């Protein structure tokens, strides 16, 4: 037989009128600072990984998880855009032709967002 430690939980009650109600406290959650990528991750978890979503929600870690995912995705996107722009020769000199610069940067951003979504959001 295993030797288990018994955990005894002590619940305190307060009297409200004729009734005794348990003194319950809600743990303070981290504030939600996530943006687009965090919302995408939330939707993905709800639709495709329901068990993970419920576990994060009930443990109070969902907001923290979404904040981390959003921060990680934004940081990864920023780095990938910088690297790809440098690799493709999109420099400040190209800004003289603004339409060419904007077009090149939009193409890079779009391609790198797909990478981030596959590697971070849908992982």
N, C-alpha and C positions, 0 to 999 in steps of 0.2 A: 504494500500500500504506500502511496505517496504521502509525504508529510506536507500538508498544505497549511499555509497561514490563512487564518480566517480574517477577513476584513469586516469589521463592524462599522457600519455607518450610523452616526448619531444624527437624528433629525430633531430640530427644535421647532416648537410650535408657539404661536402667539394667538391670544384670544381676541376675536373680533365679534363683538356682540355675544351671541350664544354659541358661537362656533370657534373651534380651534383649527387654525390653518397653518400648514408648514411654512417655515421661513425659508423661502427659496431665493437664491441670488443668481442672476444671469452674469456670466463672464463677459467682460468687455471685449468686443471684437475689434480687430484692426479696421481702420477706416478704409473704405473702398476708394482706391485711387487709380484703379485700372481703367484703360481706355478701350480702343477698338479691338486690340488683340485679346484682351481679357474677356471682353464680351463674346468674341468668337469662340474662345476656349469654353466659356460657360455654356453656350449653345451646343457645342460639340459634345461636351460631357453629358448634358441633359438628354441629347438625342441618341448618342451612340455608346456611352459608358455610364449607364444609369447607376450601377452599383458604386462606382468611383465617386460620382456626384453625391450620392446619398451619404457615403462614408465621410467625404470632406465636409458636407453640410452638417451632419450630426456631430462631428468632432470639433466643429467651430473653426476649421482650417480652410474653408472654401475661399473666403475673401483673401486670406494670405496667399493661397495658391494662385488665385487669379492676378493679384498684384505682382507676384513673382514672374508669372508667365508673361504678363504685359511688359514688365521691365526688361526681361530677357529678350523678348521678341523685338522690342524697339531698339535695344542695344545691338542685337545681331543685324537688324536691318540697316542701321546707321553704318556699321562697319563694312557690311557687304556692298553697300552703295559706294562708299569711299573707295574700296578696293576695285570694284568694277569700273568706276569712273576713271580711276588711274590706269587700269589695264586697257581701257578703250581710248585713252587719250583725251578724255573730256576735261579740259582745263579752263582756267579763268580766261585764257585768250580766246576760247571759243565763244565766250559771252558777247563778243563783238557782234556776232550773228546770233541774236537772242533766240530766234525761233529754232535754230539748229541745236543750241544748247538745251533749251527746254524740251525739245523732242528727244534728244539723247538721254537726258536725265529721267524723263518720264518712262522711256523704254527700260532703262536700268532699274528704276524703282519698281516697275511692274514685275519684271523678271525676278527681282530679289524678294519681293513680297510673296511670290509663289514658293520660293525656297523656304522662307521663314514659316509660312503656314504649314508646309509639309514637315519641317524639322521640329517645330516648337508647338504649334497649335494642335495638329492632328497626330502628334506622337504619343 
